[in-house]
C-alpha cells in the first residue's frame, strides 16, 4: 500500500503558491539542487511501508527483502536514468546517482544492492562495452531479468587495481578467453551479489594474448545457472556475517580455467581479433587503464553521497530526540530542560548538521560535473581527471563525516540510541565499510594530492609512490587554485574580507574563505618543496616519499575543505528566499569556524591566528550554536527526510512534551 506523504504533498502545494512556502521548504529546495525533481519523486516512492527501515539481522531474510525491494524499484522504472536512451534508459546520469543516493535513507543494503546491479555491473556494461553487449545485457539488467556483480577486488589487491592477478588468456585455436585464478590471493573477494543472487560477473582481469599481458580489462563471465548452481570451473562462496549490510550477499569467486567467448571482452577501448591481435586506440597502457576505470567514477560518487544521506538521517533522529528528551530541572522551575537547550548538546550536533549541509552542496556540484562530462560526446580529458580527483576527495570527506556524525548521534541519544528499534546502531554498522570500499580513504586522499601537485599530468596516472616521487621531485608545477563553484561570486566575497582581530571579522565570509585558501596554498607549496628536498636527501625513493606523506595528505585535506566551503557559499547564493538565505549564512559560519577550530594548531603555528583570535573562534562557534538553537527543527526539516524513513521508535514514544516535526 502506498502511504500519503503530508510533507511531500505540502511541499508540492507550496511550490505552486511560493509565497506560502516555509523556510524549511526553501532550505530543502535549495539543498536538493539541480535534481530536486528527482529527489521529490523518490521521496514519494520511498514513502511506502515496503521501504520503511527495518532491523533484520537474519541474512537470509534481509537478502530476500532487499531483492524484493529492488524488484519494486525496477517496476517503477528506477534504473532507467542510468542508461542511454538508445539502450532503453533516459540518459540522466545525475538523476541515476541521485536516485540511488536517496535509497540510503531507507536501507543501506538496498542502496548497495541497487548500486552494484545498476551502477557498477550495469555501468561496466554500458561504459566499457559496445553495441553487442548493450543489446544482449542492458535491458535485462535494468529489468532484473539478469542479476550481475562487479568482480574487481581480490583478496590480495583492492586499491592497486592494476596489479590484479586474475588472468584472461586468449586461446587462438578456440577463439575463447580462459579466465583463471592462478594464486590464492587472486580470489575475487567481498563481491556484492556473488554469494547468492548474481548469475553473471563483470570480471576485471589481466588480458593475455600471444604470451603478453596487455593490462587489466573487463570481461562478462557467467558464474551460475538459472537454478543458482555454480557453472563448471566457477567456485563461489559466502563471505558470511559482516559488521553490517545484512541484505547484501557479499561473496568470493575463484575461476579454474573458465572459458568464455572472445566477444565477452568489453571492448570499447581495446579488442582482440580472432587471430589474437590486440588493438587499442589508446596506446599508452596507463592512460588506457585509467580511461577505462574513469568511466566508472559514478560508483565512487554514489558511495560518498549515500554515506552523507545516512549521516543526515542519523542527525535528524538525534536532533528530533533532543527536542523531546528532557533532563534536570531548571532553576526556579518544575520543568526539566530539553537537552537541546544545553550548549554542550548543541555543540555536539549543530556543527555536524552544518557540515552535512556543506557536504551536500559540494556533492551537488560533483554530481553536476559528472553528469555534464558523461553526457558529452567528446569529454575533455582534463575535466575528466579533475572529476576523478574531486570524486575521490569528497568520497573520503563524506564517508568520514558519516562515521563521525552517526557515532555522535548515537551517543547523543544515550541508551535509547543503542536500541535496534531506534535505527542508529544499524546506520553505524551499515556505513562503517563506506570508508574503505570504492577506495580506502587515505589512498583516495593521497590521489587528490598527487594530482594537485602535478597539475593532473598524464604521466602521473598509474605511478607507484616511488615513480611518482621521482616525477614530482623534478616536475612539480606551480599549483594554480581553481575554483569549482561560481567564480565571480566567490572572488567578490573574498575581496570583502576583514583582516582584523575583532571577533566579528570571523563571521565575515571573505575572511573565512581567505583563511581556507591561504592554508591550502601554503600546504601545497611547502609539500612541493619538501618533495624536491627529500628526493635529493634520501637515497631510497620510497623513503623520500614516505618522509613527506603526512604533509601530502594534509595538503589534500585542506583542498577538499576549501572546495566544500566554496560550494556552500555558491549554494547560498542560489537560494531565492532571503530568510532561508540568512539562516544558510549562519550555518555556513558554523561549518567554517568548526573547520578552523579543528585545525587551530596549524593556523596558530603559521601565524594565521593569534592566541586571542583563536579564542574568538570558539566564542564564535558558541554564538552560532545559540543563534541556531531556535532553528534546529527547521534545519532538520530542511534535510527533506520523510517521517516514515526515520524508522526510530523513540520519536513516537510516550512521556515526551514535544510534538513530532511535521
C-alpha positions as CSV (number, residue, x, y, z in Angstrom):
1,X,0.0,0.0,0.0
2,X,1.3,3.4,-0.9
3,X,1.1,5.8,2.0
4,X,0.2,9.5,1.5
5,X,3.0,11.9,2.5
6,X,1.8,15.1,4.2
7,X,5.3,16.6,3.9
8,X,5.7,15.8,0.2
9,X,2.2,16.9,-0.6
10,X,2.6,20.1,1.4
11,X,5.9,20.8,-0.3
12,X,4.3,20.4,-3.7
13,X,1.5,22.7,-2.9
14,X,3.9,25.4,-1.6
15,X,5.9,25.1,-4.7
16,X,2.8,26.2,-6.6
17,X,2.0,29.1,-4.2
18,X,5.6,30.1,-3.5
19,X,4.7,32.8,-1.1
20,X,3.3,30.2,1.4
21,X,6.5,28.1,1.5
22,X,8.2,27.8,4.8
23,X,11.8,28.5,5.5
24,X,12.3,24.7,5.7
25,X,10.8,24.3,2.3
26,X,13.3,26.8,0.9
27,X,16.2,25.1,2.6
28,X,15.2,21.8,1.2
29,X,14.6,23.1,-2.3
30,X,18.0,24.8,-2.4
31,X,19.8,21.8,-0.8
32,X,18.1,19.4,-3.3
33,X,19.9,21.3,-6.1
34,X,19.7,20.6,-9.8
35,X,18.0,17.3,-9.4
36,X,15.3,18.4,-6.9
37,X,12.5,17.0,-9.0
38,X,14.2,13.6,-8.9
39,X,14.5,13.9,-5.1
40,X,10.9,14.8,-4.7
41,X,9.8,11.9,-6.9
42,X,12.0,9.4,-4.9
43,X,10.7,10.8,-1.6
44,X,7.2,9.9,-2.8
45,X,8.2,6.5,-4.0
46,X,10.0,5.6,-0.8
47,X,7.1,6.9,1.4
48,X,5.8,3.4,1.3
49,X,5.6,0.7,4.0
50,X,7.6,-1.6,1.8
51,X,10.6,0.8,2.1
52,X,10.2,1.5,5.8
53,X,13.6,1.0,7.7
54,X,13.8,-2.4,9.4
55,X,16.1,-4.3,11.7
56,X,16.6,-7.7,10.1
57,X,19.8,-9.4,11.4
58,X,18.9,-12.7,9.7
59,X,20.9,-12.5,6.5
60,X,18.6,-14.9,4.5
61,X,15.6,-12.8,5.3
62,X,17.4,-9.5,4.8
63,X,18.8,-10.6,1.4
64,X,15.4,-11.7,0.2
65,X,13.8,-8.5,1.3
66,X,16.5,-6.4,-0.5
67,X,15.9,-8.2,-3.7
68,X,12.1,-7.9,-3.4
69,X,12.6,-4.1,-2.8
70,X,14.8,-3.9,-5.9
71,X,12.1,-5.6,-8.0
72,X,9.6,-3.0,-6.8
73,X,12.0,-0.3,-7.8
74,X,12.5,-1.9,-11.2
75,X,8.8,-1.9,-11.8
76,X,8.8,1.8,-11.0
77,X,11.5,2.3,-13.8
78,X,14.0,3.3,-11.1
79,X,17.1,2.3,-13.1
80,X,16.3,4.0,-16.4
81,X,18.2,7.2,-15.6
82,X,21.5,5.4,-15.6
83,X,21.4,4.2,-19.2
84,X,21.4,5.8,-22.6
85,X,18.2,6.4,-24.4
86,X,19.3,4.1,-27.2
87,X,19.6,1.3,-24.6
88,X,16.2,1.8,-23.0
89,X,17.1,4.4,-20.5
90,X,16.7,8.2,-20.1
91,X,20.4,9.1,-20.2
92,X,20.2,11.2,-17.0
93,X,23.4,10.2,-15.2
94,X,23.0,12.8,-12.5
95,X,19.4,11.6,-11.8
96,X,20.7,8.0,-11.6
97,X,23.2,8.9,-8.9
98,X,20.7,11.0,-7.0
99,X,18.1,8.2,-7.1
100,X,20.5,5.6,-5.6
101,X,21.8,8.0,-3.1
102,X,18.3,8.6,-1.8
103,X,17.9,4.9,-1.1
104,X,20.3,5.3,1.8
105,X,17.5,7.0,3.7
106,X,15.6,3.7,3.6
107,X,18.1,0.9,3.8
108,X,21.8,0.9,3.1
109,X,21.7,-2.7,2.0
110,X,19.1,-1.8,-0.7
111,X,21.3,1.1,-1.7
112,X,24.4,-1.1,-2.1
113,X,22.4,-3.8,-4.0
114,X,21.0,-1.3,-6.4
115,X,24.4,0.4,-6.8
116,X,26.1,-2.9,-7.6
117,X,23.4,-4.0,-10.1
118,X,22.6,-0.8,-11.9
119,X,25.6,1.3,-11.1
120,X,28.7,-0.9,-11.1
121,X,27.7,-4.0,-13.1
122,X,25.4,-2.0,-15.4
123,X,27.9,0.8,-15.6
124,X,30.6,-1.6,-16.7
125,X,28.4,-3.0,-19.5
126,X,27.2,0.5,-20.6
127,X,30.5,2.3,-20.4
128,X,33.1,-0.4,-21.3
129,X,31.0,-2.5,-23.7
130,X,29.9,-1.9,-27.3
131,X,26.7,-2.5,-29.2
132,X,26.8,-6.2,-28.9
133,X,26.9,-6.0,-25.2
134,X,24.3,-3.3,-24.9
135,X,21.9,-5.4,-27.0
136,X,22.5,-8.5,-25.0
137,X,22.6,-7.2,-21.4
138,X,21.3,-3.7,-20.8
139,X,17.6,-4.2,-21.0
140,X,17.6,-7.5,-18.9
141,X,19.8,-6.0,-16.2
142,X,17.6,-2.9,-16.0
143,X,14.5,-5.1,-15.5
144,X,16.4,-7.5,-13.2
145,X,15.9,-10.4,-15.6
146,X,19.7,-10.6,-15.4
147,X,21.4,-10.2,-12.0
148,X,25.1,-9.3,-12.0
149,X,28.0,-8.5,-9.8
150,X,31.2,-6.3,-10.2
151,X,34.2,-8.6,-9.7
152,X,37.1,-6.2,-9.3
153,X,38.6,-6.5,-5.8
154,X,40.8,-9.5,-5.0
155,X,42.0,-10.9,-1.7
156,X,45.5,-9.6,-2.5
157,X,44.6,-6.4,-4.3
158,X,42.0,-3.8,-3.6
159,X,43.2,-0.2,-4.2
160,X,46.0,-1.3,-6.5
161,X,43.7,-2.5,-9.3
162,X,46.5,-2.5,-12.0
163,X,48.2,-5.4,-10.2
164,X,45.1,-7.7,-10.1
165,X,46.2,-11.3,-10.5
166,X,43.2,-12.9,-12.2
167,X,44.1,-13.7,-15.8
168,X,42.1,-13.9,-19.1
169,X,44.3,-15.7,-21.6
170,X,43.2,-15.8,-25.2
171,X,43.2,-19.2,-26.9
172,X,43.6,-18.7,-30.7
173,X,42.6,-22.2,-31.5
174,X,39.1,-22.0,-29.9
175,X,38.5,-18.2,-30.1
176,X,37.9,-18.1,-26.3
177,X,39.3,-16.3,-23.3
178,X,40.4,-18.6,-20.4
179,X,39.7,-16.9,-17.1
180,X,41.7,-18.2,-14.2
181,X,42.6,-17.5,-10.6
182,X,46.3,-18.5,-10.5
183,X,47.1,-17.8,-6.9
184,X,45.1,-17.9,-3.5
185,X,45.4,-14.1,-3.4
186,X,43.8,-13.7,-6.9
187,X,40.4,-14.9,-5.5
188,X,37.7,-12.3,-6.1
189,X,36.7,-11.1,-2.7
190,X,33.9,-9.1,-0.9
191,X,31.9,-9.0,-4.2
192,X,28.3,-7.9,-3.7
193,X,25.9,-10.4,-5.3
194,X,28.5,-13.1,-5.7
195,X,27.3,-15.2,-2.7
196,X,23.8,-15.8,-3.9
197,X,21.9,-13.7,-6.4
198,X,24.3,-12.9,-9.3
199,X,24.4,-15.1,-12.3
200,X,26.9,-13.1,-14.3
201,X,30.0,-11.2,-13.3
202,X,31.8,-8.2,-14.8
203,X,35.3,-9.6,-14.1
204,X,38.5,-7.5,-14.2
205,X,41.5,-9.5,-15.2
206,X,44.9,-9.3,-16.9
207,X,44.3,-9.7,-20.6
208,X,47.0,-12.0,-22.0
209,X,47.3,-12.7,-25.8
210,X,50.3,-14.0,-27.6
211,X,52.0,-14.6,-24.3
212,X,52.0,-10.9,-23.5
213,X,49.9,-9.1,-20.9
214,X,48.0,-6.0,-22.1
215,X,46.9,-5.0,-18.6
216,X,43.6,-5.1,-16.8
217,X,40.4,-5.3,-18.9
218,X,36.8,-6.2,-18.1
219,X,35.0,-9.4,-19.2
220,X,31.5,-10.7,-18.9
221,X,31.7,-14.1,-17.2
222,X,28.6,-16.3,-16.4
223,X,29.0,-17.8,-12.9
224,X,25.7,-19.5,-12.1
225,X,22.9,-21.3,-14.0
226,X,19.3,-20.4,-13.6
227,X,18.9,-22.8,-10.7
228,X,21.6,-21.0,-8.7
229,X,24.3,-23.6,-9.2
230,X,27.9,-22.7,-9.9
231,X,28.9,-23.2,-13.5
232,X,31.8,-25.6,-14.4
233,X,35.1,-24.1,-13.3
234,X,33.5,-21.5,-11.1
235,X,33.5,-21.8,-7.3
236,X,31.6,-19.2,-5.3
237,X,31.4,-18.9,-1.5
238,X,29.7,-16.7,1.0
239,X,31.7,-14.0,3.0
240,X,29.3,-14.8,5.9
241,X,28.4,-12.4,8.6
242,X,29.7,-8.9,8.3
243,X,29.7,-5.8,10.6
244,X,26.6,-4.5,8.8
245,X,24.7,-4.6,5.5
246,X,23.0,-8.0,6.1
247,X,20.9,-7.6,3.0
248,X,24.0,-7.6,0.7
249,X,25.2,-11.1,-0.3
250,X,28.9,-10.5,-0.4
251,X,30.8,-13.4,-1.7
252,X,34.0,-14.8,-3.2
253,X,34.7,-16.2,-6.7
254,X,37.5,-18.5,-7.8
255,X,38.0,-19.3,-11.5
256,X,39.6,-22.6,-12.7
257,X,40.2,-22.3,-16.5
258,X,36.8,-20.9,-17.2
259,X,36.2,-20.5,-21.0
260,X,34.2,-17.6,-22.4
261,X,33.7,-16.4,-26.0
262,X,36.0,-13.8,-27.3
263,X,33.0,-11.5,-27.7
264,X,32.7,-11.4,-23.9
265,X,35.5,-8.9,-23.7
266,X,34.0,-5.4,-23.1
267,X,35.8,-3.9,-26.0
268,X,35.0,-0.2,-26.1
269,X,38.7,0.8,-25.5
270,X,40.5,-2.3,-26.7
271,X,39.8,-5.5,-28.6
272,X,41.3,-8.8,-29.6
273,X,40.9,-10.1,-33.1
274,X,40.2,-13.8,-33.9
275,X,43.9,-14.3,-34.6
276,X,44.8,-12.9,-31.2
277,X,45.9,-9.5,-32.3
278,X,45.4,-6.8,-29.7
279,X,44.4,-3.3,-30.7
280,X,43.5,-0.2,-28.9
281,X,43.1,3.4,-29.9
282,X,44.9,4.4,-26.7
283,X,48.5,3.3,-27.0
284,X,49.7,4.2,-23.5
285,X,48.8,1.3,-21.1
286,X,48.4,3.6,-18.1
287,X,46.3,6.1,-19.9
288,X,44.2,3.3,-21.3
289,X,43.6,1.7,-17.9
290,X,42.6,5.0,-16.3
291,X,40.4,5.9,-19.1
292,X,38.5,2.7,-18.6
293,X,38.2,3.0,-14.8
294,X,37.5,6.7,-15.1
295,X,34.2,5.9,-16.8
296,X,33.2,4.1,-13.6
297,X,33.6,7.1,-11.4
298,X,29.8,7.1,-10.8
299,X,30.2,4.4,-8.2
300,X,32.6,6.5,-6.1
301,X,30.3,9.5,-6.4
302,X,27.3,7.4,-5.3
303,X,29.1,5.9,-2.3
304,X,30.0,9.4,-0.9
305,X,26.5,10.8,-1.5
306,X,24.9,7.8,0.1
307,X,27.0,8.0,3.2
308,X,26.2,11.6,3.6
309,X,22.5,10.8,3.2
310,X,22.8,8.2,6.0
311,X,24.5,10.8,8.2
312,X,21.6,13.2,7.7
313,X,19.2,10.5,8.8
314,X,21.2,9.9,11.9
315,X,21.5,13.6,12.8
316,X,17.8,14.0,12.1
317,X,16.9,11.2,14.6
318,X,19.3,12.6,17.2
319,X,18.1,16.2,16.7
320,X,14.5,15.3,17.0
321,X,15.2,13.3,20.1
322,X,17.0,16.2,21.6
323,X,13.8,18.3,21.0
324,X,11.7,16.0,23.1
325,X,14.0,14.5,25.7
326,X,14.3,16.3,29.0
327,X,17.0,16.1,31.7
328,X,17.4,18.0,35.0
329,X,15.1,20.8,36.3
330,X,15.8,24.4,35.5
331,X,16.4,26.8,38.5
332,X,13.1,28.1,39.9
333,X,11.1,25.7,37.7
334,X,9.5,22.4,38.0
335,X,10.1,21.6,34.3
336,X,13.1,19.6,33.2
337,X,15.2,21.1,30.4
338,X,15.2,19.9,26.8
339,X,18.6,18.5,26.2
340,X,18.9,20.6,23.0
341,X,18.8,23.7,25.2
342,X,22.2,22.8,26.7
343,X,25.1,24.4,24.9
344,X,27.2,21.3,25.1
345,X,24.5,19.3,23.3
346,X,24.2,22.0,20.7
347,X,27.9,21.8,20.1
348,X,27.7,18.0,19.7
349,X,25.1,18.1,17.0
350,X,24.9,21.5,15.3
351,X,28.4,21.6,13.8
352,X,27.7,18.2,12.3
353,X,24.4,19.3,10.9
354,X,26.2,22.3,9.4
355,X,28.8,20.0,7.9
356,X,26.1,17.9,6.4
357,X,24.7,21.0,4.6
358,X,28.1,22.0,3.4
359,X,28.9,18.5,2.1
360,X,25.6,18.2,0.3
361,X,26.2,21.4,-1.6
362,X,29.6,20.1,-2.6
363,X,28.1,16.7,-3.6
364,X,25.6,18.6,-5.8
365,X,28.4,20.3,-7.7
366,X,30.2,17.0,-8.1
367,X,27.1,15.2,-9.5
368,X,26.5,18.0,-11.9
369,X,30.1,17.9,-13.1
370,X,29.9,14.1,-13.5
371,X,26.6,14.4,-15.4
372,X,27.9,17.0,-17.8
373,X,31.1,15.1,-18.6
374,X,29.3,11.7,-19.0
375,X,26.7,13.3,-21.2
376,X,29.2,14.9,-23.5
377,X,30.0,13.3,-26.9
378,X,33.6,14.4,-26.5
379,X,34.5,14.9,-22.8
380,X,37.6,16.9,-22.0
381,X,40.3,14.6,-20.6
382,X,41.5,17.3,-18.2
383,X,38.0,17.8,-16.8
384,X,37.6,14.0,-16.5
385,X,40.7,13.8,-14.4
386,X,39.7,16.7,-12.2
387,X,36.3,15.0,-11.7
388,X,38.0,11.8,-10.6
389,X,40.2,13.8,-8.1
390,X,37.2,15.6,-6.7
391,X,35.1,12.4,-6.5
392,X,38.0,10.8,-4.6
393,X,38.3,13.7,-2.1
394,X,34.5,14.1,-1.5
395,X,34.1,10.3,-1.1
396,X,36.6,10.5,1.7
397,X,35.1,13.6,3.3
398,X,31.5,12.3,3.1
399,X,32.3,8.8,4.5
400,X,34.5,10.0,7.3
401,X,31.8,12.5,8.2
402,X,29.1,9.8,8.3
403,X,31.2,7.7,10.6
404,X,31.7,10.6,13.0
405,X,28.2,12.0,12.8
406,X,26.4,8.7,13.3
407,X,28.5,7.8,16.3
408,X,27.9,11.2,17.9
409,X,24.2,10.9,17.1
410,X,24.1,7.5,18.8
411,X,25.9,8.8,21.9
412,X,23.7,11.9,22.0
413,X,20.6,9.6,22.4
414,X,22.0,7.7,25.4
415,X,20.7,4.2,26.0
416,X,17.8,4.8,23.6
417,X,20.3,5.2,20.8
418,X,21.7,1.8,21.4
419,X,18.4,0.0,20.8
420,X,18.0,-1.5,17.4
421,X,14.4,-0.2,17.2
422,X,15.8,3.4,17.1
423,X,18.0,2.6,13.9
424,X,21.2,4.4,14.9
425,X,23.1,1.2,15.5
426,X,22.1,-0.1,12.1
427,X,23.2,3.1,10.4
428,X,26.5,2.9,12.2
429,X,27.1,-0.7,11.2
430,X,26.0,-0.3,7.6
431,X,28.0,2.8,6.9
432,X,31.2,1.7,8.6
433,X,32.6,0.0,5.5
434,X,31.9,3.0,3.3
435,X,35.3,4.5,4.4
436,X,37.1,1.6,2.7
437,X,35.1,0.4,-0.3
438,X,35.3,2.2,-3.6
439,X,38.8,3.1,-2.4
440,X,40.4,3.4,1.1
441,X,40.0,7.0,2.2
442,X,43.7,7.5,2.9
443,X,44.6,6.2,-0.6
444,X,42.0,8.4,-2.2
445,X,43.2,11.5,-0.3
446,X,46.7,10.8,-1.5
447,X,45.3,10.6,-5.0
448,X,43.9,14.1,-4.6
449,X,47.3,15.5,-3.5
450,X,49.2,13.6,-6.2
451,X,47.1,15.2,-9.0
452,X,47.1,18.6,-7.4
453,X,50.8,18.7,-7.1
454,X,51.5,17.6,-10.6
455,X,48.7,19.6,-12.2
456,X,47.0,16.4,-13.5
457,X,49.9,15.4,-15.7
458,X,49.2,12.3,-17.8
459,X,52.4,10.8,-16.7
460,X,51.3,10.6,-13.0
461,X,48.4,8.2,-13.6
462,X,49.2,4.7,-12.5
463,X,52.6,5.6,-11.0
464,X,53.7,3.8,-7.9
465,X,54.6,6.0,-4.9
466,X,58.3,5.7,-5.8
467,X,57.7,6.5,-9.5
468,X,55.5,9.5,-8.6
469,X,58.1,10.7,-6.1
470,X,60.8,10.7,-8.8
471,X,58.5,12.5,-11.2
472,X,57.1,15.1,-8.7
473,X,60.5,16.0,-7.4
474,X,61.6,17.2,-10.8
475,X,58.4,18.4,-12.4
476,X,56.2,19.8,-9.6
477,X,54.5,22.8,-11.2
478,X,53.2,26.0,-9.6
479,X,49.8,25.0,-8.3
480,X,47.1,27.3,-9.5
481,X,44.0,27.3,-7.4
482,X,40.9,26.5,-9.5
483,X,37.5,27.4,-8.1
484,X,34.9,24.7,-8.6
485,X,31.9,26.8,-7.9
486,X,30.6,30.2,-9.2
487,X,33.9,32.0,-9.6
488,X,32.8,35.6,-9.9
489,X,30.6,35.4,-6.8
490,X,33.3,33.8,-4.8
491,X,36.0,36.2,-5.8
492,X,33.8,39.1,-4.9
493,X,33.2,37.7,-1.5
494,X,36.9,37.1,-0.9
495,X,37.6,40.7,-1.8
496,X,35.3,41.8,1.1
497,X,37.5,40.1,3.7
498,X,38.2,41.8,7.0
499,X,41.7,41.3,8.2
500,X,41.5,42.5,11.8
501,X,41.4,41.0,15.3
502,X,37.8,41.7,16.1
503,X,35.6,38.7,16.8
504,X,33.1,39.9,14.2
505,X,35.6,39.6,11.4
506,X,35.5,35.8,11.8
507,X,31.9,35.9,10.7
508,X,33.0,37.7,7.5
509,X,32.7,35.2,4.7
510,X,35.6,36.7,2.8
511,X,37.8,36.3,5.8
512,X,36.8,32.6,6.2
513,X,37.4,31.8,2.6
514,X,40.8,33.5,2.5
515,X,41.9,31.5,5.6
516,X,40.9,28.3,3.8
517,X,42.7,29.4,0.6
518,X,45.8,30.5,2.3
519,X,46.1,27.2,4.2
520,X,45.7,25.2,1.1
521,X,48.2,27.2,-1.0
522,X,50.8,27.2,1.8
523,X,50.5,23.4,2.3
524,X,50.7,22.6,-1.4
525,X,53.7,24.9,-2.0
526,X,55.6,23.6,1.0
527,X,54.7,20.0,0.2
528,X,56.2,20.5,-3.3
529,X,59.4,22.0,-1.8
530,X,59.7,19.1,0.7
531,X,59.2,16.6,-2.1
532,X,62.1,18.1,-4.0
533,X,64.4,18.3,-0.9
534,X,63.6,14.7,0.2
535,X,64.4,13.4,-3.3
536,X,67.9,15.0,-3.1
537,X,68.5,13.9,0.5
538,X,67.2,10.3,0.6
539,X,68.9,7.5,-1.3
540,X,65.8,5.4,-1.3
541,X,63.0,7.0,-3.3
542,X,60.4,5.2,-1.2
543,X,61.9,6.7,2.0
544,X,61.8,10.1,0.3
545,X,58.1,9.7,-0.5
546,X,57.3,8.3,3.0
547,X,59.1,11.2,4.6
548,X,56.5,13.7,3.3
549,X,53.4,11.5,3.0
550,X,51.7,13.1,6.0
551,X,52.3,16.6,4.6
552,X,50.8,15.5,1.2
553,X,47.7,14.1,2.9
554,X,47.3,17.4,4.9
555,X,47.5,19.4,1.7
556,X,44.8,17.3,0.1
557,X,42.5,17.6,3.1
558,X,42.9,21.4,3.1
559,X,42.0,21.4,-0.6
560,X,38.9,19.3,-0.1
561,X,37.7,21.6,2.8
562,X,38.2,24.7,0.6
563,X,36.2,23.1,-2.2
564,X,33.4,22.3,0.3
565,X,33.2,25.8,1.7
566,X,33.1,27.4,-1.8
567,X,30.3,25.0,-2.8
568,X,28.4,26.0,0.3
569,X,28.8,29.7,-0.5
570,X,27.7,29.2,-4.1
571,X,24.7,27.2,-2.8
572,X,23.6,30.0,-0.5
573,X,23.7,32.4,-3.4
574,X,21.3,30.2,-5.3
575,X,18.7,30.4,-2.6
576,X,15.7,32.5,-3.6
577,X,14.3,33.2,-0.1
578,X,16.0,35.9,2.0
579,X,15.1,34.4,5.3
580,X,16.4,31.0,4.3
581,X,19.5,32.6,2.9
582,X,20.2,34.3,6.2
583,X,19.8,31.0,8.0
584,X,22.1,29.3,5.5
585,X,24.6,32.0,6.2
586,X,24.7,31.2,9.9
587,X,25.0,27.5,9.2
588,X,27.9,28.3,6.9
589,X,29.6,30.3,9.6
590,X,29.3,27.3,11.9
591,X,30.9,25.0,9.3
592,X,33.8,27.3,8.5
593,X,34.6,28.1,12.2
594,X,34.3,24.4,13.1
595,X,36.9,23.5,10.5
596,X,39.2,26.3,11.6
597,X,38.8,25.2,15.3
598,X,39.7,21.6,14.4
599,X,43.0,22.9,12.8
600,X,43.7,25.7,15.3
601,X,47.2,24.4,15.9
602,X,48.2,24.8,12.3
603,X,46.6,28.3,12.0
604,X,48.4,29.4,15.1
605,X,51.8,27.8,14.2
606,X,51.7,29.6,10.9
607,X,50.5,33.0,12.4
608,X,47.1,33.0,10.8
609,X,45.6,33.1,14.2
610,X,46.8,34.9,17.3
611,X,46.1,33.4,20.7
612,X,43.2,35.8,21.3
613,X,41.8,35.4,17.9
614,X,42.0,31.6,18.4
615,X,39.8,32.0,21.5
616,X,37.4,34.1,19.4
617,X,36.9,31.1,17.1
618,X,35.5,29.2,20.0
619,X,33.4,32.1,21.1
620,X,32.1,32.4,17.5
621,X,31.1,28.7,17.4
622,X,29.3,29.1,20.7
623,X,27.5,32.1,19.4
624,X,26.4,30.4,16.3
625,X,25.1,27.4,18.2
626,X,23.0,29.7,20.4
627,X,21.6,31.7,17.4
628,X,20.8,28.4,15.5
629,X,19.1,26.7,18.5
630,X,15.6,28.1,17.7
631,X,16.0,26.8,14.1
632,X,17.0,23.2,14.8
633,X,13.6,21.9,13.8
634,X,13.7,23.9,10.6
635,X,17.3,22.7,9.8
636,X,16.3,19.1,10.3
637,X,13.2,19.6,8.2
638,X,15.4,21.1,5.5
639,X,17.1,17.7,5.0
640,X,13.8,16.5,3.5
641,X,13.6,13.1,5.1
642,X,10.1,11.7,5.1
643,X,8.9,10.7,8.5
644,X,8.5,7.0,7.6
645,X,12.2,6.8,6.7
646,X,13.5,7.8,10.1
647,X,12.4,4.5,11.5
648,X,13.0,5.4,15.1
649,X,10.6,4.1,17.7
650,X,11.8,6.6,20.4
651,X,10.4,9.5,18.4
652,X,6.9,8.1,18.9
653,X,7.4,7.1,22.5
654,X,5.3,8.3,25.5
655,X,6.4,10.7,28.1
656,X,7.6,13.5,25.9
657,X,6.4,17.0,25.6
658,X,7.5,17.9,22.1
659,X,5.3,17.2,19.1
660,X,6.9,15.3,16.2
661,X,8.1,17.5,13.4
662,X,5.6,17.9,10.7
